[in-house]
Amino acid sequence: MLSASSDSYEIIVIGGGATGLGIALDATARGYKTLLLEQADFAKGTSSRSTKLVHGGVRYLAQGDVKLVREASIERGLLHQNA
């Protein structure tokens, strides 16, 4: 439940799914005063609607897209560091 407040925030994230939580975590880690708003429970239904964002990229490697696999690997490493 929200109440009137005089707090100010530098970043407001609407939606507490996987993406919203990740954005809020990143913003907070960078020192921004962050407010995360979610209508229901945080990360509700996230697994059932997964975008398969974090995967090995074997299919792309087989297609010869080494640049994409490298980029995905770097991003996966950053996600792992933030976990």
C-alpha positions in Angstrom: 0.0 0.0 0.0 1.4 3.4 -1.0 1.1 6.4 1.3 1.9 10.0 0.7 5.6 10.5 1.2 8.1 13.3 0.7 10.8 10.9 -0.4 12.3 11.6 -3.8 13.8 9.0 -6.1 16.2 9.2 -9.0 14.8 6.1 -10.7 11.3 4.6 -10.5 11.0 1.1 -12.0 7.4 -0.1 -12.7 7.1 -3.8 -12.7 8.9 -6.3 -10.5 9.4 -9.1 -12.9 12.8 -10.4 -13.9 13.6 -7.4 -16.0 12.3 -4.8 -13.5 14.1 -6.5 -10.6 17.3 -6.6 -12.7 17.0 -2.9 -13.5 16.3 -2.0 -9.9 19.3 -4.0 -8.7 21.6 -2.5 -11.3 20.4 1.1 -10.5 20.8 0.5 -6.7 24.3 -1.0 -7.2 25.3 2.1 -9.1 24.2 4.3 -6.2 20.8 5.6 -7.5 18.0 6.1 -5.0 15.5 3.6 -6.6 11.8 2.8 -6.1 10.5 -0.5 -7.4 6.7 -0.7 -7.9 4.9 -4.0 -8.5 1.1 -4.7 -8.6 1.3 -8.3 -7.4 4.2 -10.3 -5.8 7.7 -9.7 -7.1 8.8 -12.0 -9.9 5.3 -13.6 -10.1 5.0 -15.8 -13.2 8.5 -15.0 -14.3 9.6 -18.6 -14.9 6.6 -19.5 -16.9 7.1 -16.6 -19.3 10.9 -16.9 -19.5 12.6 -15.3 -22.6 15.4 -17.9 -22.3 17.7 -14.9 -22.1 20.4 -16.8 -20.2 21.5 -19.8 -22.2 24.6 -21.3 -23.6 24.3 -20.0 -27.2 25.3 -23.3 -28.7 22.9 -22.8 -31.6 24.4 -19.5 -32.4 27.9 -20.9 -32.2 26.9 -23.7 -34.6 25.7 -21.0 -37.0 29.0 -19.3 -36.8 27.9 -16.2 -34.9 30.9 -16.0 -32.6 30.4 -12.3 -31.9 26.9 -12.9 -30.5 28.0 -15.9 -28.4 30.9 -13.8 -27.0 28.5 -10.9 -26.2 26.0 -13.2 -24.5 28.8 -14.8 -22.5 30.0 -11.4 -21.2 26.4 -10.5 -20.2 25.9 -13.8 -18.5 29.1 -13.2 -16.5 27.7 -9.8 -15.4 24.4 -11.4 -14.4 26.4 -14.0 -12.4 28.4 -11.2 -10.6 25.2 -9.4 -9.6 23.4 -12.5 -8.4 
